[in-house]
């Protein structure tokens, strides 16, 4: 315990407990919550969200962390519930401003450490691995880490004992009673705290509109087993890179069906390396091979686990679908399984990839019974069980848009939580609690901070301006392609704004036009027929060109016109 924490705890023993969500309440993503007592605070999670399409030049969005930064001396620690991007993605920006101990499971910190290394932040002494059931003391707070089941290993709920009572934070969870890794949901600990008395429950609202119970991950294994039995050619399974349990099931099935497994895509390989090093991903020697070796084996002996389930144009699955991957190809008779939910807004991209796979002659499997994907979040009946186990005096639904938050509140009323003890708000609201009352005590600075490709923060007004011109200039590449022949109609037109009009720059633009022509001419007919892919190819080649010739990173906007 630090000196400042000891002093405050004595000086203000009856100061109210403040719960301040800085993200994740009224929105999906950017999950971050502060618990504060007097001049001591702890931070739970530091997540990001991915930008909307109109946020030009923005790679991702993090919560406004100024409330924490202004109180850096009060921060006793950062608690990470699990390693999904919407819970740890903003950690580098928070850790850069507040160098305090960071607590989480071995897997969570394994992925977090990679993020901190990418930002050149020294962190070895600050990462503190904890196990389920372990307790730590941070100022006036005693934190217990509780095992929960989710779609990623090493997931925790938290029971935080404060001077006014215990606050339970569920993290993201579901109640999978047949988990792949054998680490079951800890009903007993949640029930114990309910028996002792829970001041406030902060619970995941993601699936508050979904009836019943969320299916077990093992159901997906049953569905995949059927695919393995039927498939005679190559099998490609595309899922989220973080879903190590799903990857493990594919590995186990591959062994049972005498196949080798290759992981394809940088995110897939990176996550698997961390999982394997910590014992979360297990494979017999010789089971895992690289993609290059997979290309040399007969199709019936190979399983590929590929990133790109959301149809990202330059992802591994998209390149495979377009027959443009260096090591992997798809042939007639191969089977492709999309084992992931479609994130809203990605449906068109996913459908484009599916169409390309069908052109290759593949059999594409999506959905079905048993399911090829199950959620990692608790559905309505499980949320009711959590409320019943903990029996909180006050309830604060978190992790969801307003519709999920309000539906979760109705569930709480159904299980007997009085309406006046359900605290509804949005990110930035300050909830003050003690043993006798709870109230909304105002707001703090909260909102979204935009991060560009250089990992720098970008003001919102700049993001709006980037719709017209980026900080490094803007380049519009106009290409006309004949719909019938797939050939270019005339020369590409390059229009720039934000460049100096020097003679050297003009030559660079002329070379850019020639580069666009080469990009289009070297593309396959299928690629030229797909606007999304062609735009991605042109953006990639022009970004490299301007970075190499001018050391600039202009915003590249390709415009494909079909004639």
C-alpha positions in Angstrom: 0.0 0.0 0.0 1.4 3.4 -1.0 1.8 6.2 1.6 -0.8 8.3 -0.2 -3.3 5.5 0.0 -2.7 4.9 3.7 -3.0 8.6 4.5 -6.3 9.0 2.6 -7.8 5.9 4.0 -7.3 7.2 7.5 -8.2 10.8 6.6 -11.4 10.0 4.7 -12.7 6.7 6.0 -16.3 7.5 5.1 -15.8 9.2 1.7 -18.3 7.7 -0.7 -17.4 5.1 -3.2 -17.5 6.4 -6.8 -18.0 4.2 -9.8 -17.1 6.0 -13.0 -17.5 4.2 -16.4 -15.3 6.0 -19.0 -16.4 3.7 -21.8 -18.6 0.7 -22.6 -21.8 2.0 -21.1 -24.2 3.1 -23.9 -21.8 1.7 -26.5 -20.0 -1.5 -27.5 -16.2 -1.4 -27.0 -13.8 1.0 -25.2 -14.6 -0.7 -21.9 -13.0 1.1 -19.0 -14.3 1.7 -15.5 -12.8 3.5 -12.5 -13.5 2.7 -8.8 -12.5 5.6 -6.6 -12.5 6.1 -2.8 -11.1 9.3 -1.5 -7.8 9.8 -3.3 -7.4 6.1 -4.3 -8.6 4.6 -7.5 -8.3 1.5 -9.5 -8.9 1.1 -13.3 -10.8 -1.9 -14.6 -9.9 -2.6 -18.3 -8.8 -0.2 -21.0 -10.4 -1.2 -24.3 -10.7 0.3 -27.8 -13.3 0.1 -30.5 -12.8 0.2 -34.3 -13.9 3.3 -36.1 -16.9 3.9 -38.2 -16.3 4.2 -42.0 -16.6 8.0 -42.0 -13.8 8.4 -39.5 -11.2 8.9 -42.2 -7.6 8.3 -41.2 -8.5 6.8 -37.9 -7.3 3.2 -37.1 -9.1 2.8 -33.8 -10.9 4.7 -31.0 -10.0 4.7 -27.3 -11.9 6.3 -24.4 -10.9 9.7 -23.2 -8.5 8.9 -20.4 -8.0 12.5 -19.1 -10.0 11.8 -15.9 -7.4 9.1 -15.0 -4.4 11.1 -16.3 -5.4 14.1 -14.1 -5.4 11.7 -11.1 -2.3 9.7 -12.0 -0.9 9.9 -8.5 -4.1 8.3 -7.1 -4.0 5.2 -9.4 -3.1 2.1 -7.4 -3.4 -0.4 -10.3 -5.0 -1.5 -13.6 -7.1 -4.6 -13.5 -7.6 -6.5 -16.8 -10.5 -8.9 -17.0 -9.4 -10.6 -20.3 -7.5 -10.0 -23.5 -10.0 -9.0 -26.1 -9.3 -5.7 -27.9 -12.4 -4.0 -26.4 -10.9 -4.5 -23.0 -7.1 -4.2 -23.4 -6.6 -2.4 -26.7 -6.2 1.1 -25.1 -3.7 -0.2 -22.5 -0.6 1.3 -24.2 -2.1 4.8 -24.1 -3.2 4.4 -20.5 0.1 2.8 -19.4 2.1 5.6 -21.1 0.4 8.1 -18.9 0.0 6.0 -15.7 2.9 3.7 -14.9 1.3 1.5 -12.3 1.1 -2.3 -11.8 -1.1 -4.1 -14.3 -2.9 -7.3 -13.1 -4.3 -10.1 -15.2 -4.1 -13.7 -16.1 -1.0 -15.1 -17.8 -2.7 -15.2 -21.2 -4.1 -11.7 -20.8 -0.7 -10.3 -19.9 1.0 -12.3 -22.6 -1.0 -10.5 -25.3 -0.8 -7.2 -23.4 3.0 -7.4 -23.2 3.1 -7.6 -27.0 1.1 -4.4 -27.3 3.3 -2.6 -24.9 6.4 -3.7 -26.8 5.0 -2.5 -30.0 4.7 1.0 -28.4 8.3 0.7 -27.0 7.0 0.9 -23.4 9.1 -0.7 -20.7 6.7 -2.9 -18.7 8.4 -6.0 -17.4 8.3 -4.9 -13.7 4.7 -3.7 -13.9 2.9 -6.8 -15.3 1.6 -8.8 -12.3 0.2 -12.2 -13.2 -2.6 -13.5 -10.9 -4.6 -16.7 -10.8 -8.3 -17.3 -10.2 -9.0 -17.2 -6.5 -6.1 -14.9 -5.7 -6.5 -11.7 -3.8 -4.4 -8.5 -4.0 -4.5 -5.3 -1.9 -4.5 -1.9 -3.6 -4.9 1.0 -1.2 -8.4 0.6 0.4 -9.4 -2.0 -2.2 -9.0 -5.8 -1.9 -9.5 -7.4 -5.3 -10.3 -11.1 -5.8 -10.1 -12.6 -9.3 -12.9 -15.0 -10.1 -12.8 -17.6 -12.9 -15.4 -17.1 -15.6 -15.9 -18.7 -19.0 -15.7 -16.6 -22.2 -14.5 -17.0 -25.7 -10.8 -16.3 -24.8 -8.6 -18.0 -22.2 -7.7 -16.5 -18.8 -11.0 -14.5 -18.3 -11.8 -13.1 -14.9 -14.6 -11.5 -13.0 -13.7 -9.3 -10.1 -14.9 -8.9 -6.5 -13.6 -5.7 -5.1 -13.9 -5.1 -1.4 -14.2 -1.4 -0.6 -14.8 0.5 2.7 -18.5 0.5 1.8 -19.0 -3.0 0.6 -18.1 -5.4 -2.2 -18.4 -4.4 -5.8 -18.7 -7.4 -8.3 -17.6 -6.7 -11.9 -18.4 -9.7 -14.1 -16.1 -8.8 -17.0 -17.4 -10.5 -20.2 -18.8 -14.0 -19.3 -21.1 -16.8 -20.1 -21.8 -19.9 -18.0 -20.3 -22.7 -20.1 -20.5 -25.8 -18.0 -18.4 -27.9 -20.4 -15.5 -25.6 -21.3 -12.8 -26.8 -23.6 -9.9 -26.0 -21.3 -11.6 -27.4 -18.2 -11.6 -24.1 -16.3 -15.3 -23.9 -15.4 -17.3 -20.9 -14.3 -16.9 -20.3 -10.6 -20.5 -20.3 -9.4 -19.4 -20.9 -5.8 -17.4 -17.6 -5.5 -20.1 -15.4 -6.9 -22.6 -17.1 -4.6 -20.2 -16.7 -1.6 -20.1 -12.9 -2.2 -23.8 -12.8 -2.6 -24.2 -14.5 0.8 -21.7 -12.0 2.4 -23.5 -9.0 0.8 -22.8 -7.3 -2.5 -23.0 -3.5 -2.6 -23.1 -3.2 -6.4 -23.1 -5.6 -9.4 -21.6 -4.4 -12.7 -22.6 -7.0 -15.2 -22.1 -7.6 -19.0 -25.2 -6.6 -21.0 -24.1 -7.7 -24.5 -26.7 -10.5 -24.9 -29.4 -9.0 -22.7 -31.8 -9.3 -25.6 -31.0 -12.9 -26.4 -33.4 -15.4 -24.8 -32.3 -18.6 -23.1 -28.8 -19.8 -22.4 -25.7 -19.3 -24.6 -24.5 -22.6 -26.1 -21.3 -24.3 -25.0 -18.2 -24.2 -27.1 -18.3 -27.9 -27.3 -21.4 -27.7 -29.6 -19.1 -26.1 -32.2 -16.8 -29.0 -31.9 -19.7 -31.3 -32.7 -20.6 -29.3 -35.8 -16.9 -29.2 -36.9 -16.6 -33.0 -36.4 -19.4 -33.5 -38.9 -17.5 -31.3 -41.4 -14.3 -33.3 -40.9 -16.2 -36.6 -41.5 -17.7 -35.3 -44.8 -14.8 -33.4 -46.2 -12.5 -35.1 -48.7 -10.5 -32.1 -49.8 -8.8 -29.3 -48.0 -10.6 -27.8 -45.0 -10.3 -24.1 -44.2 -11.7 -22.8 -40.9 -11.9 -19.1 -40.4 -12.5 -17.7 -36.9 -11.4 -14.9 -34.6 -7.7 -15.1 -33.9 -8.4 -14.7 -30.1 -10.7 -17.7 -30.0 -8.0 -20.2 -28.8 -10.7 -22.7 -27.6 -12.0 -22.9 -31.2 -8.5 -23.3 -32.6 -7.8 -26.1 -30.0 -10.9 -27.9 -31.2 -9.8 -27.7 -34.8 -6.4 -29.1 -33.8 -7.9 -32.0 -31.8 -10.2 -32.9 -34.7 -7.3 -32.7 -37.2 -5.4 -35.2 -35.1 -8.4 -37.5 -34.9 -8.9 -37.3 -38.7 -5.1 -37.6 -39.5 -4.7 -34.1 -40.8 -2.0 -31.4 -40.3 -2.9 -27.9 -39.2 -1.5 -24.6 -40.6 -2.3 -21.3 -39.1 -2.6 -18.5 -41.7 -2.6 -14.8 -41.0 -0.3 -12.7 -38.8 -2.9 -12.2 -36.0 -3.7 -15.9 -35.9 0.0 -16.9 -35.7 0.8 -14.3 -33.1 -2.0 -15.2 -30.8 -1.4 -18.9 -31.2 2.3 -18.4 -30.2 1.3 -16.8 -26.9 -1.3 -19.5 -26.3 1.1 -22.3 -27.0 3.9 -20.9 -24.9 1.5 -20.7 -21.9 -0.1 -24.1 -22.4 -3.5 -22.9 -23.6 -3.0 -24.3 -27.1 -1.7 -27.9 -27.1 -0.8 -29.9 -30.1 1.2 -33.1 -30.5 4.6 -32.7 -32.2 4.3 -32.5 -35.9 0.6 -31.5 -35.9 1.2 -27.8 -36.5 3.0 -26.9 -39.8 3.6 -23.7 -41.6 1.5 -22.6 -44.6 4.3 -23.3 -47.0 4.5 -26.9 -46.0 0.7 -27.2 -46.1 0.8 -26.3 -49.8 3.0 -29.3 -50.5 0.7 -31.9 -48.8 -2.3 -33.5 -50.5 -5.6 -31.6 -49.9 -7.1 -34.4 -47.8 -4.3 -34.2 -45.2 -4.6 -30.5 -44.5 -6.6 -28.1 -42.3 -6.0 -24.4 -42.5 -7.1 -22.0 -39.7 -7.3 -18.6 -41.3 -7.8 -15.1 -40.1 -10.2 -12.9 -41.9 -13.7 -14.1 -40.9 -15.1 -10.6 -41.3 -14.1 -10.3 -45.0 -11.3 -7.8 -44.5 -10.0 -7.2 -48.1 -6.3 -7.8 -47.3 -6.8 -10.6 -44.8 -5.6 -14.2 -45.2 -9.1 -15.6 -46.1 -9.7 -12.8 -48.7 -6.3 -13.4 -50.4 -7.0 -17.2 -50.4 -10.5 -16.6 -51.9 -8.9 -14.5 -54.7 -6.2 -17.1 -55.3 -3.7 -14.4 -54.4 -2.1 -16.0 -51.3 1.6 -16.9 -51.6 1.4 -20.3 -49.9 -2.3 -21.3 -49.8 -4.8 -22.0 -52.6 -8.4 -23.3 -52.8 -9.4 -25.9 -55.3 -12.7 -27.5 -56.3 -13.9 -29.9 -53.6 -12.3 -28.0 -50.7 -14.5 -27.0 -47.7 -14.4 -23.5 -46.1 -16.1 -23.0 -42.7 -16.9 -19.6 -41.4 -16.9 -20.2 -37.7 -17.5 -16.6 -36.4 -20.4 -14.3 -36.1 -20.8 -11.5 -38.7 -20.1 -8.2 -36.9 -22.8 -5.7 -38.0 -21.6 -3.7 -41.0 -19.4 -6.5 -42.3 -22.0 -8.5 -44.1 -21.2 -7.2 -47.6 -17.5 -7.9 -47.2 -18.2 -11.4 -45.9 -20.6 -12.1 -48.8 -18.0 -10.9 -51.3 -15.4 -13.4 -49.9 -18.0 -16.2 -50.0 -18.8 -15.5 -53.6 -15.1 -15.7 -54.5 -14.8 -19.0 -52.7 -17.7 -20.4 -54.6 -15.9 -19.3 -57.8 -13.0 -21.4 -56.8 -15.3 -24.4 -56.5 -15.2 -24.5 -52.7 -18.1 -25.7 -50.5 -18.8 -22.8 -48.0 -20.5 -23.6 -44.7 -22.0 -20.9 -42.6 -24.4 -21.4 -39.6 -26.3 -24.7 -39.3 -27.2 -27.1 -36.5 -25.2 -27.8 -34.4 -23.9 -24.3 -34.6 -20.5 -23.4 -36.1 -20.2 -20.5 -33.7 -21.5 -19.7 -30.3 -21.4 -16.4 -28.4 -19.0 -15.7 -25.6 -21.6 -13.7 -23.7 -24.3 -14.7 -21.3 -27.9 -14.7 -22.6 -30.9 -13.7 -20.6 -31.3 -16.7 -18.3 -27.6 -16.6 -17.4 -27.8 -12.9 -16.6 -30.7 -13.7 -14.3 -28.6 -16.4 -12.6 -25.8 -13.9 -12.0 -28.2 -11.5 -10.4 -29.6 -14.3 -8.3 -26.2 -15.5 -7.2 -24.9 -12.1 -6.1 -28.2 -10.5 -4.9 -26.7 -6.9 -5.1 -28.1 -4.0 -3.3 -27.5 -1.8 -6.4 -27.2 -2.9 -10.0 -25.3 -1.1 -12.8 -25.6 -2.8 -16.2 -22.5 -2.2 -18.4 -21.0 -3.4 -21.7 -23.7 -2.6 -24.2 -25.6 0.0 -26.1 -28.6 1.7 -24.4 -31.0 -1.0 -25.7 -29.0 -3.8 -24.0 -28.5 -1.7 -20.9 -32.2 -1.1 -20.5 -33.2 -4.7 -21.3 -30.7 -5.9 -18.7 -32.4 -3.5 -16.2 -35.7 -5.1 -16.9 -34.2 -8.5 -16.2 -33.0 -7.3 -12.8 -36.5 -6.1 -11.9 -37.8 -9.5 -12.9 -35.5 -11.2 -10.3 -36.5 -8.8 -7.6 -34.1 -5.8 -7.7 -36.1 -2.7 -6.9 -36.3 -0.2 -9.8 -34.9 2.6 -7.6 -31.8 0.5 -7.0 -30.9 0.0 -10.6 -28.5 2.7 -11.8 -28.7 3.6 -15.4 -26.3 6.0 -17.1 -23.8 6.4 -19.9 -20.0 6.7 -20.1 -18.8 9.6 -18.0 -21.5 9.4 -15.3 -20.4 9.3 -11.7 -22.3 7.0 -9.4 -21.7 7.6 -5.7 -22.6 4.8 -3.3 -22.4 3.9 0.4 -24.2 1.4 2.5 -27.4 3.5 2.7 -27.9 5.2 -0.7 -26.7 5.5 -4.3 -27.0 8.5 -6.6 -25.9 10.0 -9.8 -23.4 12.6 -8.7 -22.5 14.4 -11.9 -20.3 13.8 -14.9 -16.6 13.7 -15.7 -14.8 14.3 -19.0 -15.5 11.3 -21.2 -15.8 10.6 -24.9 -13.8 9.2 -27.8 -10.2 9.8 -28.7 -9.2 9.0 -32.3 -5.9 7.2 -33.0 -4.3 7.3 -36.4 -1.8 4.9 -38.0 1.1 6.5 -36.2 -0.5 5.7 -32.9 -1.0 9.5 -32.2 -4.2 11.0 -30.9 -6.3 13.0 -33.3 -8.8 15.7 -32.4 -12.4 15.0 -33.5 -12.4 18.2 -35.6 -9.4 16.9 -37.5 -11.2 13.7 -38.2 -14.0 15.7 -39.7 -11.6 17.7 -41.8 -10.0 14.4 -43.0 -13.2 13.7 -44.9 -11.8 16.3 -47.3 -8.1 16.4 -46.7 -5.8 14.4 -44.4 -2.9 15.9 -42.4 -0.5 14.5 -44.9 -2.5 15.5 -47.9 -5.1 13.6 -49.9 -4.8 11.6 -53.1 -7.7 10.7 -55.2 -7.0 7.9 -57.7 -9.8 7.7 -60.4 -9.7 4.5 -62.5 -12.3 3.6 -65.2 -12.7 -0.1 -65.8 -14.7 -1.6 -68.6 -17.4 -3.8 -67.1 -17.3 -6.3 -69.9 -13.7 -6.8 -70.5 -12.3 -5.8 -67.1 -9.7 -3.6 -68.8 -8.9 0.0 -68.0 -10.6 2.6 -70.0 -8.1 5.4 -70.5 -5.4 6.5 -68.1 -5.8 6.7 -64.3 -6.3 10.2 -63.1 -4.4 11.3 -59.9 -5.8 14.3 -58.0 -3.9 15.6 -54.9 -4.6 18.2 -52.3 -2.2 19.2 -49.5 1.0 18.7 -51.5 3.4 21.5 -52.4 3.1 22.2 -56.1 6.8 21.7 -56.8 8.2 20.1 -60.0 9.4 17.1 -58.0 5.9 16.5 -56.6 4.4 16.6 -60.1 6.8 13.8 -61.2 5.8 11.8 -58.1 2.1 12.1 -59.1 2.8 11.1 -62.7 4.7 8.0 -61.4 1.7 7.3 -59.1 -0.6 7.2 -62.2 1.8 4.7 -63.8 1.8 2.6 -60.6 -2.0 2.5 -60.5 -2.0 1.3 -64.1 0.4 -1.5 -63.2 -1.7 -2.4 -60.2 -4.8 -2.8 -62.3 -3.2 -4.6 -65.1 -1.5 -7.1 -62.8 -4.8 -7.9 -61.0 -6.7 -11.0 -62.0 -10.1 -10.6 -63.7 -11.8 -11.5 -60.5 -10.0 -8.9 -58.6 -10.8 -6.2 -61.2 -14.5 -7.2 -60.9 -14.4 -6.6 -57.1 -14.4 -2.9 -56.2 -13.4 -3.5 -52.6 -10.4 -5.6 -53.5 -9.2 -3.2 -56.2 -9.5 -0.3 -53.9 -7.5 -2.1 -51.2 -4.8 -3.0 -53.8 -4.5 0.6 -55.1 -4.4 2.0 -51.5 -1.6 -0.5 -50.6 0.6 0.3 -53.6 0.1 4.1 -53.4 0.8 4.2 -49.7 4.1 2.5 -50.2 4.9 4.8 -53.1 4.3 8.1 -51.3 6.0 6.8 -48.1 9.1 5.8 -50.1 9.3 8.9 -52.4 8.1 11.7 -50.2 8.1 10.2 -46.7 4.4 11.1 -46.5 1.3 9.2 -45.6 -1.5 10.9 -47.5 -5.0 9.6 -47.3 -5.5 7.4 -50.4 -9.1 7.4 -51.8 -9.5 5.2 -54.9 -12.5 5.7 -57.0 -13.4 2.8 -59.4 -15.7 3.8 -62.2 -17.3 1.0 -64.2 -17.9 2.0 -67.9 
